[in-house]
Amino acid sequence: MERLFTKQERLLSQTSTDIIRDLMHQVHWDNQLIAIRGSRGVGKTTLLLQYIKKHYPPGCREVLYCSLDSIYFSNHTLLDLADKFYMMGGKHLFLDEVHKYPTWSKEVKEIYDLYPTLKVVFSGSSLLNILNADADLSRRCLPYNLYGLSFREYLMFYKNICIPIHTLEEVLSHPTEICREVNEKCRPVQMFNEYLRQGYYPFYNGNKDDYYINIENVVNLILEQEMPLLCGIDPAYVRKLKALLSVLASSVPYEVDTTKLATVIGLSRNSLLAYLANMERAELLKLLYSDLYSVKKMQKPDKIYIQNPNLLYVLASERVQTGTARETFVINQLSVKHEVEYGKKNGDFVVDRKYTFEVGGADKDFSQIADIPNSYVLADNMEYPVGHKLPLWMVGLIY
């Protein structure tokens, strides 16, 4: 166990606490069992280490961080670790990459039952299904999701510009005041264009080529390791899934013909639908339906988008259409806190069954949504709103 404490100190010494994600302040850390899920690369490990560094002194033996893909667990069980840690006075156990440990859910449940004073925080893939794991943890566990950086967080992380979170309702009802606040601190249009290409993942180091290579590595790890492990996907189909991503990234989003798409990729229609659902859970895709509550959702999505704009630019084999990047951004940001549906004839998107949005350039008009209540145009290359025509980047301030 001393090796784990030594490794923890090394990791903590390399962890900066200069910038903290807002989720840090939203998690109820005193709960006995907490889950933090998220796609690879969004910063789960950093969040755990930052919490330890901020709340425990150096060398403290009451807290322990360990990753379950560590070689330590090749000849030790998680239950043994928890037992030794508890007997040594341990109070807070942080378990990273739990999906790499085959019996994690059963052993975490047993730890929960045996050591009621031991607080456990575990993190894992966005594919992690707490409810349907081998041991149902849903009644015991408080789950949280960590996403990539919003446009607001990008400004904080990479530009040292602090903008408070604004709810969607605030953005829609007080856009002029919010735009004035942002424009006093930066040129949002210029920085928004940068964000679309290299702002979603918190590991951009100033080198765009390295950043895109790292994103490709994230995609490969999800497809080659996490999806076979957590979704039971045959590794032989990974190549087809990569081809599917490339096709979707290089196409303007259109109303989906699943039969045709399955034929292009070389999959059966039912297999395609299952893979699409798993790739959405893995945060590689975003599936849009015209009615989230309809039985139609059980059949096929109406539109398919790549999950975030940075991923879109990495995966596309052809030049990315500006309109596709805009729409991808809007869905990515709004779907964190809101239900987003495909609008069909009534605008591009319907949010929470209340607001209708049309997305476009600065010259976009209201012709397609003129008679629809609570309708708005989200327009690119604007710094200030004009009536219900709002700058596109504003939806990046809601988390």
Buried (B, 14 or more C-beta within 10 A) or exposed (E): BEEBBEBBBEBBEEBEEEBBBEBBEEBEEEEBBBBBBBBBBBBBBBBBBBBBBEEBEEEBBEBBBBBBEBEBBEEBEBBEBBBEBBEEEBBBBBBBBBBBBEEBBBBBBBBBEEBEEBBBBBBBBBBBBBEEBEBEBEEBBBBBBBBBBBBBBBBBBBBEBEBEEBEBEBBBEBBEEBBEBBBEEBEBBEBBBEBBBBBBBBEBEEEEEEBBEBBEEBBEBBBBBBBBBBBEBEEEBBEBBBBBBBBBBBBEBEEBEBEEBBEEBEBEBEBBBBBBBBBBBBBBBBBBBBBBEEEEBEEBBBBBBBBBBBBBBBBBEEEBBEBBBBBBBBBBBBBEEBBBBBBEEBBBBBBBEEBBBBBBEBEBEBEBBEEBEBBBBBBBEBEBBEEBBBBBBBBBBBB
